Every structure is written in structure tokens, then in C-alpha cells.
Amino acid sequence: HVRNTIMRAIKAPKSRHCMLRFRLSHIKSSIVMDTFPRVMATAFPGVNYTLNKSDLFVRFENGSEIWFAGLDDKDRTEKILGNEYSTVLLNECSQISWGARNTVLTRLAQKVATKIKGKDAVPLKTRMYYDCNPPPKNHWTYKLFVKKVEPETNQPLPHTDDYVALQMNPADNIEHVSE
């Protein structure tokens, strides 16, 4: 999901994206200082970006930004949610409440177009990504993505194809797992 979010930022000039986790310290250590730079070096080696360490966002040469934040502080949450985004990634979302997820969803509203060489600009569809370790069966992520029901009412989702789950086990990713 980190790679997809980066790709969307590169594809759509002046777009805004965010990656969120429950605790700010966890997004800093896991995404900002580890996963993000590794994905950039591996998948996008020629793409330049600047990391603003004080406000925790990356700006690409095309003007697009990816913001990083924790949802564990009201002031910080209000600051990050004062913007609209084209892409939202909830990292380790099993730690994030259903209410916080719904608040974040309201900020998935930025309208931008992609720039594809030789083609007309195409609107970038908003997209929300979620990742987590397998949650208990009473967690909202299990209800939403596996049971395909609305977590509070348990009513069937109207557009079940909008919710897709992928389970990845260590054996599925063996080249990246230590012996």
C-alpha cells in the first residue's frame, strides 16, 4: 500500500495523500524512517523528494505531498484532518477505532487529475488502503473486509466489491523474511 500511495502521488501532480497510524511514534519509526525510504530506493530510484521532518510530510518535484501522522493526539489529528486527500493509508488499522476511521474517511475528498505523457489528464479516483495483522472476528476490519457487513449494524454492504481483502502469510513473502 505504501508503494501504491507513492505511485499515485507521482502520477497526479499537486495531489495530497496521507499515511496514518494510531501512534505518531509508530508511523515515524515504521513508515517514515524505514518502509518509505526503502520503497523509494527499490521501486522509484530516480524520483526525488524532500522530507520535512518537523511537519512530517514528503514533497515530490511535481508538487504532490504525502503526510504522515498519528491519530493518538486530538490537536495533531485535527491538523492532519484539516486537509483533503486523494489517498489515505491506515497502517496497522486494527489499532484504529471505527470512529477514527470514519472521521478520516471524510477527508478522502481531494479532486485532482493525473498527468500522463501523450494523453489527456484523467481524474484520479480517491482511494483508501488498509493494512493490519489479522484482527479478532469482532473487530471492524474483519466485519468490513471479510464478512462484508457494516460494523455497527451488521447490515450487508451495498457495494461489496469495494472492499477487498488479501491475506499474506510469511510463506507468501519468503524472500523478505529472515530464516
C-alpha positions as CSV (number, residue, x, y, z in Angstrom):
1,H,0.0,0.0,0.0
2,V,2.9,2.3,0.6
3,R,4.1,1.7,-2.9
4,N,0.6,2.4,-4.4
5,T,0.3,5.6,-2.4
6,I,3.7,6.8,-3.7
7,M,2.8,5.8,-7.2
8,R,-0.5,7.8,-7.0
9,A,1.4,10.9,-5.7
10,I,3.9,10.7,-8.6
11,K,1.1,10.1,-11.1
12,A,-1.0,13.1,-10.0
13,P,0.8,16.5,-9.7
14,K,-0.1,18.7,-6.8
15,S,-2.1,15.8,-5.1
16,R,-2.1,15.2,-1.4
17,H,-2.0,11.8,0.3
18,C,-1.6,10.6,3.9
19,M,-0.4,7.6,5.8
20,L,-1.8,7.3,9.3
21,R,-1.3,5.1,12.3
22,F,-2.7,5.1,15.8
23,R,0.5,6.4,17.4
24,L,2.7,9.0,15.9
25,S,5.9,7.4,17.2
26,H,5.0,4.2,15.4
27,I,4.4,5.8,12.0
28,K,7.7,7.6,12.4
29,S,9.7,4.5,13.2
30,S,8.0,2.0,10.9
31,I,7.0,4.1,7.8
32,V,8.9,7.4,7.7
33,M,12.3,6.1,8.7
34,D,12.1,2.5,7.4
35,T,9.4,1.4,4.8
36,F,9.0,4.7,2.9
37,P,12.8,5.2,2.1
38,R,13.2,1.5,1.2
39,V,10.2,1.6,-1.2
40,M,11.5,4.8,-2.8
41,A,15.0,3.3,-3.3
42,T,13.7,0.0,-4.6
43,A,10.6,1.0,-6.7
44,F,11.3,4.6,-7.6
45,P,15.1,5.1,-7.6
46,G,15.2,8.1,-9.9
47,V,12.4,10.0,-8.1
48,N,13.5,12.9,-6.0
49,Y,11.6,14.0,-2.9
50,T,12.2,16.2,0.2
51,L,11.2,15.0,3.7
52,N,10.0,17.7,6.1
53,K,10.9,16.2,9.4
54,S,9.3,18.8,11.6
55,D,5.8,18.6,9.9
56,L,6.2,15.0,8.8
57,F,5.5,15.1,5.1
58,V,7.2,14.4,1.8
59,R,7.1,16.7,-1.2
60,F,7.8,15.4,-4.7
61,E,9.1,17.5,-7.6
62,N,5.6,17.6,-9.1
63,G,4.2,19.3,-6.0
64,S,2.5,16.2,-4.6
65,E,2.7,15.5,-0.9
66,I,2.4,12.6,1.4
67,W,1.6,13.4,5.0
68,F,2.4,11.1,7.9
69,A,0.5,11.3,11.3
70,G,-0.7,9.5,14.3
71,L,-4.3,9.6,15.5
72,D,-3.4,9.5,19.2
73,D,-3.5,13.2,19.8
74,K,-6.5,15.5,19.2
75,D,-4.6,18.5,18.1
76,R,-2.4,16.5,15.7
77,T,-5.4,14.7,14.3
78,E,-7.2,18.0,13.7
79,K,-4.2,19.4,11.9
80,I,-3.8,16.5,9.5
81,L,-7.5,16.2,9.0
82,G,-7.8,19.9,8.1
83,N,-6.8,18.9,4.5
84,E,-8.4,16.8,1.8
85,Y,-6.6,13.8,0.4
86,S,-6.6,11.7,-2.8
87,T,-5.3,8.7,-1.0
88,V,-5.4,7.6,2.7
89,L,-3.5,4.6,4.1
90,L,-4.4,3.4,7.5
91,N,-1.4,1.4,8.6
92,E,-2.0,-1.3,11.3
93,C,-5.7,-0.3,11.3
94,S,-6.6,-3.0,13.8
95,Q,-5.3,-0.4,16.4
96,I,-7.6,2.3,15.0
97,S,-11.2,2.7,16.1
98,W,-14.1,2.6,13.8
99,G,-15.0,6.2,14.7
100,A,-11.5,7.4,13.9
101,R,-11.6,5.6,10.6
102,N,-14.9,7.2,9.8
103,T,-13.5,10.7,10.6
104,V,-10.5,10.1,8.4
105,L,-12.8,8.9,5.6
106,T,-14.4,12.4,5.5
107,R,-11.1,13.8,4.4
108,L,-10.8,11.5,1.4
109,A,-12.1,14.2,-0.9
110,Q,-9.4,15.8,-3.0
111,K,-10.2,16.1,-6.7
112,V,-7.1,16.1,-8.9
113,A,-6.1,14.9,-12.3
114,T,-3.2,12.7,-13.4
115,K,-0.7,13.8,-16.0
116,I,0.1,11.0,-18.4
117,K,2.6,11.9,-21.2
118,G,0.8,12.0,-24.6
119,K,-2.6,11.6,-23.1
120,D,-5.3,13.8,-21.7
121,A,-5.5,14.3,-17.9
122,V,-7.7,11.8,-16.2
123,P,-9.3,12.3,-12.7
124,L,-7.5,10.4,-10.0
125,K,-10.1,8.3,-8.1
126,T,-9.9,8.7,-4.4
127,R,-8.7,5.5,-2.7
128,M,-8.3,4.3,0.8
129,Y,-5.9,1.5,1.8
130,Y,-5.9,-0.5,5.0
131,D,-3.3,-2.9,6.4
132,C,-3.2,-4.9,9.6
133,N,-2.3,-8.1,11.3
134,P,-5.3,-10.5,11.4
135,P,-7.8,-8.9,13.8
136,P,-10.3,-10.7,16.0
137,K,-13.6,-11.5,14.4
138,N,-15.4,-8.8,16.4
139,H,-13.1,-6.0,15.0
140,W,-14.5,-3.6,12.4
141,T,-11.8,-4.7,9.8
142,Y,-12.9,-8.3,10.0
143,K,-16.6,-7.3,9.7
144,L,-16.0,-4.9,6.8
145,F,-13.5,-6.8,4.7
146,V,-14.2,-10.5,5.5
147,K,-17.9,-10.6,6.5
148,K,-18.8,-7.7,4.1
149,V,-21.1,-6.1,6.7
150,E,-21.4,-2.6,8.2
151,P,-19.5,-2.9,11.5
152,E,-22.1,-1.2,13.7
153,T,-25.3,-2.5,12.3
154,N,-24.1,-5.8,10.8
155,Q,-26.1,-5.0,7.7
156,P,-24.8,-6.2,4.3
157,L,-22.6,-3.7,2.5
158,P,-24.3,-2.3,-0.6
159,H,-21.1,-2.4,-2.8
160,T,-19.2,-5.5,-1.6
161,D,-16.7,-5.3,-4.5
162,D,-15.4,-2.0,-3.0
163,Y,-14.0,-4.0,-0.1
164,V,-11.2,-6.4,-0.9
165,A,-9.1,-8.4,1.5
166,L,-5.7,-10.1,0.9
167,Q,-4.2,-12.4,3.4
168,M,-0.4,-12.7,3.2
169,N,1.4,-15.3,5.3
170,P,5.2,-15.4,5.9
171,A,5.4,-18.2,3.3
172,D,3.9,-15.9,0.7
173,N,6.7,-13.4,1.2
174,I,9.6,-15.7,2.0
175,E,12.2,-13.6,0.1
176,H,11.7,-10.8,2.6
177,V,11.6,-12.9,5.8
178,S,14.7,-13.9,7.7
179,E,15.4,-17.6,8.3
